[in-house]
Amino acid sequence: MDLKINYFGFVGSLSIFALVIISLFVPWWQLSVGDDLLVANASPLNTNFSFIGDSLTIPLIMALNIASLISLSAAGIVMFIYSLKPLKPYSTKLLGFAYKKPLYSVVLFVAGLVIMTIIMRSFFGFDVPLSGSQLLTLPSDMTQGVTVSVFMTAGFQWPFVFAIIGVGLCIAAKIYHKKIVPNNHERLSTRTPRIIHSVSSSVVLKEL
C-alpha cells in the first residue's frame, strides 16, 4: 500500500479552504476616501462598496466573486484529494487543475486593481493609490469651480499576504510532485519486466 503524501499540497489545500472563508469577511485590499465618504473592500470572493454609508452592489462584480468562490473552492477540494493520492494515474491532472487557481486569483486581482487605477486616472482624473495615502483634489469641472480636497487611503490587507503564501505552497506542491513521480515510474518500470517475464514463461510452459 502506497502511503506517500504530498505535504505541500496537503497544507496548500488547507490554506485554500482558510483563504476562501477569510476572504468572505476580510478584504484583500481596502480603499477609504474622506471620512467614510467612499469605502471599497475588495477581494476576489467578496467586493463591496459604500457611499456615505449606503451599500452599493455591482452585478458584474458580484458574478465574478461567485465564479472565484466556486473556482477556489474546487481547487481546494481537488488539491486535497491529490495530496493524499499523489501517485495515482490521474494525480497529475488533478494537480494541474488545482495548483494554478490560487495563482490566477492573485494575478488577476492585482491586474484588476491596476486597470482600475488606470481607468480612474484616464477618464475621471483621479489618482487612486494602490498602497499609501494622498490628498485627492476633485476636478474643478465636477465641483463648479470650487476646490474640494479629500484624504484617500488605500492598502493591501493581511489576507492578500496569506493568499501569496497559499500560492507558494501550491507551486511547491507542483515542484515536489516532480520528485515523487520519477520514483513511482521507476518502481513501475521494475515491475514491468517481471510481468513480461512471467507471461513469457507461462506461454512457454503451455507450448511444452
N, C-alpha and C positions, 0 to 999 in steps of 0.2 A: 504494500500500500504506500502510495506517494504522499508524504506529509509536507512537502515543500510549500512554503507560503511566501508570497512577495510582500514583505512587511512594509515597504514603501507604499505599495498600492493599498494595503490594508489601512494604514494610517491616513493615506491620501483620501480614501473613501470616507473615513470618519470626518476628516476636515471638510469635505464637500457637504456632508449632511449638516455639520455645525454651521457652515457658511450659509447654507440655504435658510436655516432657522434665524440666524443672526441678521441676515440681510433683509428679512421681512420687517424688522423692527429698528435696526440701526443703519443709517445711510453710509455708503462708501465715501460720498462727497457731499459737502453742505455749503450752501451759499446763503448769506444773510445780507439784506440791503436795508439800511436805515434801522430804525427801532421797530423791528418786525414788520416793516413796510412790505417786504417781499422775502419769503423764505423758500428755498428749494432744497429738498432732501432727495438725493439721487443714489440709486443702486440698480444693478441690472434686474433685480427682482421686485423692487418697490420704489417708485419715484413719485413724489407728491410735491405740490406747490401750495403756498398760501399767500394771499394778497390782502393785507390789512386784516389778518385774522380769518379770512374766508378761504376755504379749501378750493383748489382748482383741479379739475380732472381732465386729462387729455386722453381720449380713447385710443389713439395710436400708441402712445407711450404705455398705456395700460396693457394693450395687446402684446407689446414687446416684452413687458415684465412677465406676463403669463407664459409666453414662449420660453423665456430664460428660466423661469421656475421649473417648467417641465423638463427642459434640456439638462439643467444642472442636477435635478433630482434623478433623472435617468442615468446620468453619468456616475453619480454616487452609487446607485444600485449595481450598475454593471461593473464598476471598478471593485466593489466589494466582492461580487461573485468571482471575478477574475483573480483577485488577490488570494483567494482560498484554493483555487484550482489553476495555477499559472501554467501547468504543463499539459493541460488538455488540448486536443487538436484545435478547438475553437478559441483558445485563450488569446491568441494574437489578435484576432478580430475584435474581441471584447476590449482588450487594452487599447487598440487603435481607435475605437469609438469613444472610450471614456476619458483618456488622458488629455485629449485636445480640448474638451469642452470648457474646463476652467480657464485655460489659456485664452481661448476665443472670447470668453466673457470679459476678462480683464482688458485684452487688447481692444475689443470693440467698445467697451465702456470708456476707456481713455480717449479713443478716437472720436467717440460721440461728443465728449466734453470739448475736445479741441475744435471740432466742427462747429459746435455751439458758440464758442468764443469768437470764431471767425465770422459767423453769421451776424452775431450781435455787433461786432465792430464794423462790418461792411454795410449792413442795412440800417442799423439804428445808431451807430456812432458810439456804442458803449464798449469800453474796455473791461471785460469781465476777467478777473484773475482766476487762474486755476488753483493757486495757493497764495495766501497772504491777504493783506488789507490795502485798500486805497480809497481815495476820495473820488466819488463819481459826480461829475458835473453834467447835468442834463442839457441836451442841445437847446439853444435859445428858441428854435422854431417849435419846440414842443411845450415851452413854458411862456410863450407870448412875450419874449424878450426879458423875462425875469430870470435872474441867476438862481438856480436851485442845485444844491450840492448835498449828497448823501454819502454816508460812510458804508463801504462794501467790504465784507469779509468772506473769504472762501478758503476751503482746505479739504484735504483728504482725511477721512476718519480711520480709526484703527481696523474696522472690518476690511478696508482695502488692503492693508498690510497683511491681514490674515488670509485674504484671497491670494496674494502673491506667494505666501508660504504654501498654500494648498497647491498652487500651480507648480511650485518647486518639487513638492512631494510626488505629484503625478508624473512629472518629467523624470524624476529619479526612479520611479517605478518602471518607466519605459526603458531606461538605461540598465537597470538591474535585471529586467526581463531578458535582455540580450546575454547576460551572464548565466542565466538559468537554462535557456533553451538549448545551447550547444551541448550541455551535459546530458540533457534529455535525448537529443538526437544521437549522441554517442552511444547512449545506453540502448536505444532502439537499433542502431546500426550493428551493435554486437549481438543483438538477439536475432537479427535477420539472417545472417549466415547459418546460425544454428538451426533455424526453422527450415531453411532451404536444404541443409544437410540431412535433417531428419526426414523431410519429404522425399529426397532423393533415395535415401536408404530404404524407405518403405516401398518405393516403386521398384527398386532392385530386388527386394525380397519377394514381391509379388510375381515378378517375372521369373524368378527361380522356382 
